[in-house]
Amino acid sequence: MIDKTHQTLFEEYRDLRLLNKFEQYSKWTVASVFPHSMKIDDLQGNDVIERDFQSMGAVLVNNLTAKLCKLLFPVGLSFFKLKDTKELKQFLGSLGERKRTLTEIENTCSERILMNAGYAQLHQLIKTLIVTGNALVVRKENKLVVYTPRNYSLLRDADGTVLDMVLCEQISYDRVPVDIKAFINAEGKEPRDTVDMYTRVRRIKDGSGRYKVSQQIEGHQVGDEVIFAQNLCPYIPVAWSIVNSDSYGHGLVEDLAGDFAKLSCLSEALAKYEIDACRVVNLVKSGSGGDIDALAEAEIGEWVQADPDAVGKTDAGDANMIKNLLVDIEQIIGRLSIAFMYTSNVRDAERVTAEEIRQKVAEADQALGGVYSQLSEALHKPIAYLLLAEEDQKIEAAIKANKVKFEILTGTAALGRGNDTERLLTSIQTLGVLIPAMSQLSKRFNTEGVIDMILTNNGVTLDKVMKSDEQLEQEAQEAQAQMQAMQQQATALDASQAAGGMLQGF
């Protein structure tokens, strides 16, 4: 049996019906995300983009994109956390002369993703996911590259695991390896002309979670195959929301396609009606003695001989019709604004607190139907592993060999460690008000019990901030022993001084 070429698999996994839908969704919102495909060999430059009669879709998508980027990758905070385990601490202690903390590694990795225009690529990624529901992130040469479903196709199993994926990229002819140029159709090719290179990412069927990556140009192998260990494959397909047994995801625009379609149709009708309503036609009664040319060419204030009753004008506009259309459009925009969190704001600041992020995350997860949690699992974890591998070669080797277990926390769980300090501060502030007031009211209040209750209710782990009974007993014993030693020292000093006084008497 002859193996299928990468190009054949690319076409086999594609769903042209979905691509047509994505073009329509993009036209309703941000037309540049997924413009209509134009296959013209002589066309140079960008494709001609067909836009809609309304721009509210673009406003909603861009607004939600900015908010989600701030929540998923907050500036000044790590977007993931490493679970604090004894095994991991021992491993980090062996990395070098200077012991590195978990927080230091997390922050360094999180800052790395913003380098090389990384934040701009993240914006493009979220925008593509909102509109089409699908995007491919590739981590190469320490930067992110985002592809739309037009550039790749894939096959998932029933539980959503990617089994096979093919990426199609256009590369310039002068970048094609010399040994490949001899086998491909190079007739009339100029150095600036492009050829299609197909990259296949296939899951190895041995349960290891590894992926095999190979490349072809016109069916000819380019370079050697590369095998990536589990969690270290740089090709990351992401879906906004995925339904079991589907290979492709569904975006937010698809969920609200009915309102977007109606908004588009009404906006187009209103625009055309308003244009037509602005057209004024001058009328002259048939058989009148007025000079039509003189009327048409007359300047403002000029006198022209004509019968006023025989001259008039007409327009086709209806103010009530325009008003009714505007009301319908405003109602649709109101529903879409709620779905896109357009009325909710994230404070625009360089450093937003973890508590604010947590609150907005909960709001986004509720408003978007759990999408934040979905994106955290599908996007945060794979990128976090790749950034850890870039951070240190020993970490990369440990991940490949699976010698050290790196438990990565994402989403709301990743914000938990940063919230501990804020929870403790809130508890201390509350206790600072309650304890003095309770002491004045009654002696029956159990101060220690109230402290434990407030800390527990605010989510503070008592074991981390409170001393155990054994520690308190040990400290009491040490304090007692220290006091006894001081008393003995003082007694010895007094005896010494008394003996000195007696000697001076002699």
Disulfide bonds with the S-S distance in Angstrom:
none
